[in-house]
Amino acid sequence: MSAADAGAGNRILRRAVLAAMLASAFLPLGAPAAEKPLWELGAGLTVLQFPAYRGSDEDRVFVLPVPYVVYRGEFLKADRQGIRGTFFDSDRVELSLSLGASPPVSSDRVKAREGMPDLKPTVEIGPSLDVRLWRSADERWRLRTRLPLRAGFTVEGSPESTGWQFTPQLNLDWRDPAGVNGWTLGLVAGPVFGDRRQHRYFYAVEANEAAPQRPAYDARGGYGGTQVLAALWKRYPGWWVGGFVRYDSLAGAVFEDSPLVKRKDYVAAGFAVTWVLGESSRRVEADE
């Protein structure tokens, strides 16, 4: 493979990881069950702003095209929650496949990591148990808990494990908030837990990587902070628009004293608009 081909491949991987991050930010819609197309296809544009990694004091802004793919099969689903397989689904409990991602980090462009290896883009995959706790009689309010447990891997020719992450969350969806017809407001909050390998990947400093302002550090597993996210979106005929804001606190995290943690709280945000270019004539019952 030539250097140009490798560079193009890396750019595609980075965009795929960023698209997965965006998809995971928009929460399940609080709309009642209704007949909807089995599949929808489209394209759009997104703007994302977030730190180079959790705890970094250097932000990144991305403007990139993203695909819009929705598939409402009995087992396989693809929507704003990401791509997942549903293994068990009752009126209150759903066991599905959960996906996540983190972007690549070039150490040459992040002062705290100068001289250290780059962070590869990662993908995370694992089961998620979602329990519906409550919903209002008119179904405008819905409360559920989500319990995703995911294993991470680097995105490269020979993937390496980056450990496990567990992110239990409470998710409240409010349809037509404050009487604003057609919009949905989603609120999510919960702690983040990771094992030693997961935390070492992002926050450990090996002896040969130490510098005067960056002493050697060995991270351990455990509590990794708390995240609170608010997302707002609306589906129009033929297009969709949405945005999110996420507050992330690393206060009390087991790795908060790592020399790579330069900021213990921050706000990330994103905005997207997509156009639906085609849909199936077949309709299925969907609750999203």
N, C-alpha and C positions, 0 to 999 in steps of 0.2 A: 504494500500500500504506500502511495506517495505521501509526502508531507501535506500536500494540498488536500488529498482525499482524507487524511487523518484529521486535518483541521476542520473540514466540512462535517465529518462525522461527529467531532466533538461539539460543534455548534448545534447540530441536530439533537444530540443528547441533552445539551444544556437547555434547549427550548422545550424538549419533552418533559424534563424535570420541572421547569418553571410552570409549564401548563398543568402538571399534576399538582403542584403547590397551589395554584390558583383554584383548581377544581376542589381541592380539599378545604378551601376557605369558605365556600358557599354551602350553606347548611341545608338539610332537608326541608322542603317547603311544607308549610302547615295548611295545605289545601285539602279539602275533603276528597274522598275517592271519586273518580270520574273516568269516563272513557277518553283515552288519549292515544295518539299514534304509537304503534309498536316501536318505530324508530324515527328519529329526526336527525338531519345533517345540516351543518352550516359552518360559518366561519366568522371570526371577529377580531377585535383588537383589545389588548389589555395593557394597563400600566401598573407596575408593582414597585413598591418601595419597602425595603426591609434591610436589616443589618447583614453584613457579610456572613455572620454566624451568630447564634444566640450568645450575647455577651460582648459582641464586638461594638466599638464606638465609631465604626465606619459604615455608612449606609450605601446601598446600591439601588439604583433606579433602572428598571427595565421597561422598554416599550416593544412589544412583539405581537405578532399574529398568533391566534390560538384557534384550534378546531372546536367546533360545537358538535358533540356527538351524544345523543340520548338513545338508549336502547332499553326497553321495558319488558324483557323476557321473563319467564317464570323462574329461571335459575340465574341467568346472567343479566346484570343491570349495569348501565353506564349513564350517569347523570352528574349533577353538581356535587354529589358525594364521592365521585370518582367511579372507577370500574370495580365491580364486586360481584361475587357469586353468593347467592342466598341459599344456605344449606337448610335452614329451618325458619319458618315464618308462621306465627300464629297471630291472633288479634292483639296480643300484648308483647310478644317476644320475637325477635329476629336475630338469627345467627348468620353472619355474612362475612365476606372477605374484605378486609380494609387495606387501603393503600396510602402511602405517604411519600414524601420526597424532600431532599434538601439540595440546594444549589452547589455548584463547584466554587471553591475559593482559591484564587491565585495568591500565594503567600508574598509574591513580589509586589502586590498591590495593597496589602494589609500590613501596616507598620508593626503591629503586635506579633505577626508571624514571619517577619523577615528572616530568611535563612532556614526556615522550616519547610518540610514537604507541603505541596499543595493539598488541599482537601478535595477529594474527588466528589462528583455528584453522587448522591446515594438515593436508593429507593428502599421503601419499607413495606413489608407485606405480612399479614397475619389475620387472625380471626377477630371479629368484633361482635360483642353481645349487646344488642340494643333493646332496652325495656321501656315500653310506653307506660308512664306513670299516671298521667291524667290528661284529660281533654275536656274542654267546655262543651255544653250541650249543642252550641251552634258551630263547633269545631274551629272557631277562630283562634283559640288558645290550645297549645299542645305542649306537654312537658314529658321529656324522656331522659333516660340516662344512657350513655354510650360508653362501652368498655372495650376499646381497641387495644390489642396486644400485638406489636409488630416487630419482626426481625429486620434489621437493616443490612444492605449490601452496597458496596461501591459499584458504580456503573463504569466498567472498563472491560478490557479483554479477558482478564482473569479476576472476576469479582472476589472481594474479600468481605468477611463479616464485619459489621460495625456494631454488633450487639443488639440488645432488645430494648424496647421502649413501651411503657404502659401509660396511657393518658386517659384516665376516667373523667367523664365530663357530664355535666347537666346541660341539657339543650332545651330552651324555651322558644317556640315559634309563635308569632303573633301575626295573624292574617288581617289585612285592612287596618293597620295600626292607627289609632286616633282618628278613625273614620276615613283614612286615605285609601280609597278603593283600588284594589288590584295589587297593592304592594304587600310584601311580607318582610317582617323584621325577625331575624333570628339572633338569639343571644346564647352564648356558650361559655362555660367557665369550668376550670378544673385544674388539678395539679399534673405535673409531669414527673414520671419516674423512669430512670434508666439504669441498666446494669453497668458494671465497671468497664467493660469493653466499649460500650457506647459513649460513656463520658471520657474515657481515655482518648478516643478517636478525635474528639473536639478540643479537649482541655489539657491533656498531658503534655509535658515538656521533657524530652529525654535529656540525659546528661550531655550528649554531644550537640544538643540544640540550645543549651543554656547560654545566656548572655548576661552582662551586668544588670540590665533592667528586666531580665526574664530568667529567674532561677529555675532549676529543674523542679518538676512537679508531677506527682503520680495521682491521678484522679481515682475515686472509688465510686461504687454504685450507690443508688438511693434517690432521695428527693432531688428533683431538678428544677424547681420553680413552679410558677402558676401562670396560666394564660387565661385571658378574658377576651372574647371576640364578639363583635356586633356586625351583622351583615344585613343589608337591605337590598331587595331586588324586586323586579316586576317583569312579567312576560306580556309583551304586546303581540298582536297578530303579526307574525312574520319576523319578530326580533325580540331580544331580551337584553336587559340592562341591570347591572348590579354593582355593588361595592362593599368593601369591608374595612373595618379598623380593628386591630388586635393590640391589646396591651399585654406585655410579657414582663414578669418580674422574676429575677433570679435570687432575690433575697432569701437567705436560709438554705440555698442549694448546697449540696455536699461539695461542689466544685467552685463555690463563689470566691474562694481565695486563690484560684488559679491565676497566674500572671497573664493569661490570655483573656480573662474576664475584665474588660475595661469599662463596662457599663452594666449595672444591675437591673435596670428597667428601661424599656423603650416602647415606642409605638410603631407598628407596621401598618401599611394600608395598601389597598388595591382597588382598581376599577376596571370593569369590562363591559363591552357592548358586543353582541353577536347577532348575526342575521341568520334566520332559518331558511335554507335554500331548498330543502326538500323534506318530505315526510311520507310515511307509508299510508296506504289507504286502509289498512287493517287497524282496528282500534282494540285496545285492551283496557281492563280496569286497572287504574293506577292510583295509588295513594301517596302523594309526594308534596 
